[in-house]
Amino acid sequence: MGRSIVLALQTLGVVFGDVGTSPLYTFDIMFNKYPNTSKEDVLGALSLVIYTLILIPLLKYTLIVLWGNDDGEGGIFALYSLICRNAKASLLPNQLPSDTRISSFQLKVPSVELERSLRIKERLETSSMLKKLLLMLVLFGTSMVIADGVVTPAMSVMSAVNGLKVGISSVNEGEVVMISVAFLIVLFSLQRFGTSKVGLAVGPALFIWFCCLSGIGIYNIMKYGTEVLRAFNPIYIYYYFERNPTQAWMSLGGCLLCATGSEAMFADLCYFSVRSVQLTFVCLVLPCLLLGYLGQAAFLMENLTENEQVFFLSIPSQVFWPVVFIATLAALIASRTMTTAIFSIIKQATALGCFPRLKIIHTSRKFMGQIYIPVMNWFLLVSCLAFVTTFGSINEIGNAYGIAELGVMMMTTILVTIIMLLIWQVNIIVVLCFLTLFLGLELFFFSSVLGSVADGSWVLLVFAAVLYLVMYIWNYGTKLKYETEVKQKLSMDLMMDLGCNLGTVRAPGIGLLYNELVRGVPAIFGHFLTTMPAIHSMIIFVCIKWVPVPVVPQNERFLFRRVCPKNYHMFRCIASMGTKMYARRTPKHLNSF
């Protein structure tokens, strides 16, 4: 029980900060271009928010997508890894048939009884075009996740600091930007302390925030009336679009922001369990969010002219400053949500050869998935600061926010659909319902946010496109490098002609030569033979290769083979690593030599 409570607090602090602070800005962005003019508009907008929360974070992510994890790993690359393992769709060059004999490489499906699953599996395995298309979708989604990680801190922190303008009328937009910049620098500087320590520290703070959110909501409902409860009837969405179709359509981009953080909920799964995330969201996060939005709507129905800083204006004056403090703290916590998710995704992308290798620091001895990537942390900080100082308004940032979120959501929907067909073997009618409902809904939202591209959202699209090119070129270069090494490897006939002494002096000792080949003698070894006066009496070619599984069991991690006849004393050690693992500096299995 004690461990469950600790895990729940950490879950609050790491996973739900983003979605938990969305009430700070959702209604502001919804009524940005077309202010509400009637109570019916408020009810329609509230009904949109309620059912967006129910359909996307609750139904899609909490009840469906979370089960698409790869042995506890979440995120787009976890879905890709799961598909690659079951359909051999990976473009990793140095794969071996023996990889499939790893015990964690268990294929639950496809079943021979299900022809549909087998046909999909066969098409993915034999079509190089489908493999490339699948990789391109994953890289596009990943680039949007990283872009989301830039927008999230900017949006969360600026929306919280904007509360100062309500309490202190003399505060202007420029001062809000400078204060936000200072907060962001402090935030990213604290990231190095790790998820476990920071999550446990900020978990109680976010719990207080959710209590404040629900408490203010209940206060406003009791003060302004319970008429807002009618918004649970979805007919008000229809009335909203019938009465003001253009206004309702334009407000969809802002409405989507109530579901921000849904992808982070899945990507951050490596830090926690599926059950802990599900229970925390259903039992605490969702009820508090609904009460918060109901309270703001109740306030708006009696104050139709108020369309900015709705949350802060709805706070009772007696507790205004304490709530502003808690809201700012919660916004800082929310800014960490996508950052930790990005660390996890970058690690998976690196393992699958789709991102440059960066230094990864493991911040917990108990949980393998809790990591910190310094270079990525400071890159996100610089990008975020540039974003804040360039836009300087939550309305403009909110437009870009919607595009980033939807790009990730749509890619997740497509990948989960493939998993439903290939791995889960769900009835085709259920799969079509899932795809039609969620992809159709996300495309409907996307049609709304596309109208904001000219308002500045194009900057985020360019940023994501650059990241996509970096990942695609790196993946292409990785494959090209391996193919070149294969072509240039030394022939076994040459090794036989050199004899067991290899045409040089063999000095006592063990020489480790790292390379990427899983077969043959690398060309670099020929360079050593011609330039060095002597080589070690025992040579081990070490190949650290990644396989599309989260973890490879310790007793199956190393594969030893002879490269030449016994008297050559030459071996190959293939170290198989999962996407959730990291390579130690000195493998324990080599200490016995």
N, C-alpha and C positions, 0 to 999 in steps of 0.2 A: 504493500500500500504506500509506504513512504517513498519508494522508488518511483511509483506511478505519479505521485504528486509532484515530485521533483521534475520528472519528465514532462508533465503537463505544463508546469511553469516555464520550462525551457522551450516547449513548443509555442507557448504564447509569445515569448520574447523573440523567437527566431522566425517562425512561420507566419504568424497572423498580424504582424505589425502593419503590413501594407494594406490589406483589406480592412483592418481595424480602424485606420485613419481616413478611409475614403469619405466618411460623412463630413469631413472638414471642407471638402470642395465639390462634391457631386452636384448638389443643387445649384451652386454658383455657376458651374460650367453649363448645366442644362439650360439655365435661363439667361445665359450670357448674351446671345444674339437676339433672342425673342423673349423679353420679360413676360412673366405670367400676368394675366389680366383678370382672371376669375378663379373662384374656388374650384370649379370643374377642371381647370388646367392643372391646379395643384394636385387634385385627386388622380388625374390621368398620369401625371409625371411620377407621383408616388407609386401608383400601381405598376408602372414600368420598372421602377427600381425594385419593388418587392419581387416581381416575377423574374427579373434578371438575376437577383440574388438566389432565388430558388432553382432556376434552370442551370446557371453556369457554375458558381462555386459549389452549390450543394449537390445537384443531380449529376452534372457532368464530371466535376473533379473529385468531390468527396466520395461519391457512391460508385463511380465507374473508373475514371482515369487512375486513381490511386492504386487500383488493383493491377494496373499495367506496369508495375514496377519490376525492375530486373534484380531480383533477390535483394530488395531493400533500396536499390538505387532508383531515383526518380529523375525526371527531366527528359528532354527530347532525345539526347544521346542514349539514355537508358532504353527508350523505346526502340531506337535504331539498333542497339546492341542485341536486344531481344529478337528482333526480326532477323538480323544477320545470323544469329546462332541457330535459328530454326529453319532458315531457308538458304543458308550459305550465300547471302547477298553481300557479304563484306568485300570491300575492295582492298583490304590489307594484303600486301604482296607475299609475306613470308609465312603463309599458313601451311600446316601439316595435316595429313589424314589422322595422325595420332591425337590432334587437338580434340576431336570428338569423343575420345575415350576418357577425357578428364571427367571425374565423377560429377563436378558441378556443371558440366556441359550436358545436363540431362534434358532431353527433348520430351516434354510432356505430350506433345503432338508433333506432327500431324498423324492422325489415325488413318490406317489403310481403308477403313470403312467410309471415310468422308472424301469423296472424289473432288469436291470443290476445293478443299484445303490442299490436296495433293496437286491439283492443277495450278493453284496459285504458287505453291512451293516450287514446282517445276519451272514456271515462267520466270520467277525471280532468280532461280539458279542458272538458267540458260541464257537469259537476255542481259547483255552488258548495258543496253540502253536503259532498261528498267532499273538496274543497279545504280547507274549514274543519276537517273532521275530521282531515285530515292535519296541518294546522298545529297543532291542539290536541294531537295526539300528540307532535309535535316539541317544543312548549312544555312539555308535561308532563315529557318526558325531560330537557330542558334544566334545568328547575327541580330535578329530582332530581340532576343532575350538580353543580349549585351546592351543593345540600345535602350531597352526597357530599364536596365540597371543604371543607366545614366539619367533617365528621365525621372525615375521613382524618387531618388533623394531630393532632386530639385523641386518636384511637385509637393512632396510631403512636407519638407522643411519650410518652403515659402508659404504654403497654405496655413501652417501653424503660426509663423511669424506675422502673417497678415492680421492675426487677431490683435496685435498691438495697435493697429489703426483704429480699431473699435474702442479700445480703452484709452488711447492717447491720440487725440485728433491731429496733433502736430506731426506725427510720424508720416513721412512721405514714402513713395515707392522706392526711391534710391536708398533710403536707410534700411528698408526691408531687405533689399538685395544684399547690402553689406553685412547685415546681421545674419542672413541666411548663409553667406559665404563663410563667415566665421564658424557657424555651427557645423557646416559640412566638413571643414578642415579638422575640427575636433572629432567628428564622427568617424572619418576614415582613419584617423590616427589611432583610434581605440580598436580598430578592427583586428589588429595583430594579436590581441589578447585571447582570441579564439571564441568559438561558438558556445562551448560549455560554460566558461567563466562568465562571458558577457550575457549569454542567454539566461543563466540562473539569476544574474543580477538585475536584468531588465524585465524578467518575467513578472515579478510582483508589481512593477510599475505599470506594465501593460494591463495587468488584472485590475488595477485601480482605474485605469483609463476606461476599460469596458464597463466598470461599475458606474463611473461618472456619465458615460454615454447613455446607458440605460436609465440612470436616475434622472438626467436632464430630460430624456424623452418622456418618461412617466410624468414628470412635473408639467411639461408643456401640454400633454394630453389632458391632464386633469384641469389645467388652467384654461385652455382654449376649447375644450370639448372633444368628444370621442367620434366626431363625424369622420375623422380620417380613417377609422377602421373599415369604412366602406370600400377603401382602396384594395382590400383583399379580393374584391370581386373584379375579375379581369375585364368585365364589360366596360370599365372606365378607360381602359387602354383603347378600345374601339371608339368610344365617344371622343377621346382626345384626338385621335387621328382623323375622325370624321369632321370635327369642328375646325381644327387647325392643322391640316395635313403637312404643310411646309414647316411650321413651328415644331410639330411633333417629330417629324423626320430629322430636323436639325438637332433636336434635343437628345437623339439617340447616342451621339458621340459622348455627351456628358453622362448619360445614364450608364454607359458601359463602365465608367470609372468606379461605380459601386462594386464591380467585380474584380478590380485590380488586385493583384496578389494571388489570384487563383493558380496561375502557373507556378509561382514561387512556392505555393503549398505543395505542389507535386515535385518541383525541383529540389526542395529542401528535405525531401523524404529520407535521404540518406542519413540525416542526423537523428531521425526518430523512427517510430514504428507507424504502420498504417492505422492501427487502432487508436493510438494516442492522438494522431492528427484528426481522425474522424470524430472521436468523442469530444475533443476540445471544441471543434467547429460546431457540431450539432448542439451540444449542451450549453455552450457559453457564448461563442462568437456570434453565431447567427441570431439568437434571440436578442442580444444586446444591439446588434446592428439594426435589426428591424425596429426595435424601440427607439433607437436614435433617429432613424429616418421618419418614423411616425411623429415623433415630437417636433422635428423641424417642419414637417408638413402642417402640423397643427398651428405652429407659429405663423407660417406663411399664409394660411387661410384667413388669419385675422390681420395680417400685415402684408397686403398684396404688393405694396410698392417696394418692399425690401427684397432685392435680388442679389446682393453681394454680402459676403461674410455672414451667411444665413445662420451657420452653426453658432458663431460667437454672439450674434445678436439675440439668439434664443436662450442664452445662458442667463439664469437669474443673477441680478446684480450683486447679491450677497456673496456669491461664490465665483464671481467672474475671474479674478486673478488666479486663484488656485487652479481653476479648470484650464486657464490659458497655460499655466506652467506644466500641468499634466499633459495637455495636448501637444505642447512643444516637445516634451520628453518622449511622448508616444510617436511623434513624427520622426524624431531622430532614430528611434528603434525601428520604425517602419522602413527607414532608408537602408537599414542593414539587411532587410529581408531578401531583396533581389541581389545584393552583393554576395551574400553567402550562397545563394542559388547559382550565381555566375561562377563562383569558385568551383563548385561541384561539377558544373557543366564543362568548364574549361579543362578540368582534370580528365573527364571522360573523353573529350574531344582530342586531347593530347594522346591518350592511350590508343585511340583509333586512328592516329596519324592525320588528324585534321586541324591541328593547331601547333604552333611552335612550342618547343619544350621550355617550360618556365620552372623556376624554383618553387617547390611546394613544401610548406611547413605544416606538419601535423600537430595540431594544438591540443589533442587529447590522447592519453594513453589507453583509454577504455574504448573509445569510438573511432574506428578507422576513417570514417567519412568526414570528420571534423577537421577542415584544412584552412590554410590561409596562403594566398598567393600574392606576395609583396608587389611585384611588377604590375599585376592586374589591378590591385587595390589603388595604386597611385595613378595608373592610367584612367581608371574610372573617376577618381577625384578631379584630375585635370579636365577631363571631358565634361564632368558635371558642372564645374565652376565656369567653364566656357559657355555652357548651355544657359546657366542662370544669368550670367552677365549679358549674354546676347539677347535673350528674350525678355527677362525682367518682369514678367507678368504671368500669373498662374493660368489666365485664360488662354494665352498663346501656348504655354507649356502643356496645358490640358489637351489641346488639339493633337499635339505630337504624341502625347501619352496614349491616346486611343489607338493610333495607328500601330504603335509598338506592341500593345497588348493583343490586338486582333491578329497581327501577323503570327504571333506565337500560338494563339489559341487555334487558329485554322490549321496550322501544321500539326499540332497535337491531335486534333480531330481526325485528320487523314491517317496519321500513324496508328492511332488506337483502332480505327476502322480496319486497317490491315491486320493488326493483332487479333481483333475479333474474328476475322475470317480465317487467318492462318493458324493461330495458336489456341484461342479459346474455343473455336469452332461453334460460335453462336449461330442460332437460326438466322437465315438470310433476311427474314422479315424484320427481326430485331435489329440487325446490322443496318438495314436500309432506314429504319426509323431513327436510329442514332445518327447516322450520317445526314439524313434529310433535316432533322430537327436542329442539330447543333451547327452544322456547316451552313445551312440555310439562314439560321439566326445570326451567325457571325458575319455572313456576307451582307445581310441586311444592315447590321451595325456598320460594316466596312463601307457601304455605300454612303453612309452619313459622314463618316470622318474623312473620306476622300475629298469632300468639299473644302476641307481646311488645309489641303496641301499647299495652296498658294499663300496661305497666311503664315507660313514658316515651317510647316511640318516636313517640307521637302528636305530641310537640313538633316532631320533624323533619318530620312530615307537614304540620303547620300552617305551618312555615317554608317548605316547598316550595310549598304552596298560595298563600301570599302572593306568592312570586316568580312563580308562574304567572299570578296576576291582574295583577301589574305588567306582565308581558310582553304578555299578551293585551290589556289596556287600551291599552298603548302602540301596539301594532299597529293596533288599532281606531281610535285617535286619529289615527295617521299617515294612514290611508286617509280618514278623515273630513275631515281638514285639506286633503288634496289635492282631494277632491271639492268642498269649499267654494271652493277657489281656482279650480277649473275653472268653477264656476257664476258666480263674480264677475269673471272676466277681462273685459277691455275688448273691445268689439266692433270689428271692422275698419272698420265703417261710421263709427264715431266717430273712428277714427284718420284716415280719409280726409277727414272734415269738418274736422278740425283743420289739415290741410295739412302740408307738409314741415317747417315750423318748429314744429309741434305747439302753436301758440298761445302760444308763449313765446320767450325769447331763447335761441339756441344758442351756447354758449361753446366755444372751441377745447378739445379734449381728448377723452379716452375715458372713458365712465362704465360701470362694471360693476355690474349689478343681479342679485344672486343670488336665485333662486327655484326652485320645484320643477316648474313647468310645462314640458312638452315641446312644447306648441303654444300659440299665442296670446300676448296681452300681459297680464301680471299686473295685478291691481287696484291693487297698491301703486304702480305706475307712474303711475296717475291721481292718486294722492295727491301724488306728487312734482311733477306738472305744476301742481297748484293751490296748492301751498305754497311751492315754491322759485322764486326770481326768474329763474333760468336753468337750463338743463340742457346737458349736453355735446353737442358736435356729432356725436359717434358714441356710440351706445348699444348695449351688448352685454348681452343677458339670458343669464346663466350658470346652467345647470342641471347640478348634479352628481347623477347618478343611478347606482344600483347595478343590475348585471345578474347573474343567477345563474351566473356563471363565476368561477373563482378569479382569473384575470388577463386583462386586455384588452391586446392588443399596443399598443405605443406609437403606431404609425402609424394605428391604428384607434380611438384613445381619444377624439378630439375630432371632433365633427360641427358644421359651421358652415352656417347658413341665413339668408337674408334674411327679416325679419319683415314689412316693408312695401316699397313700391316703392323703387327704387335711390336716389332723391334724399332719402329719409328718413334714410339712413345708420343703420339699425337692424338688428341681427343677433341671432341666437340661437346660443349655443355650448353644445352638450350634451356634457358630459364623462362618459363611461361608465367606471365603476369596477367592478372585480371584488371578490369577498368577501375576497380575499387581499391587496388593495392598500390604499393609503391616499392621501389627496389631499394633494399638496404645497401649500404656501402660495401660490405663484405658478406656475401652469402655464407651462412653457417656450414653449408654442405662442403664448402671448399676449404674449411679450416683443417680438415683431417688429412689433407695432402701435405 
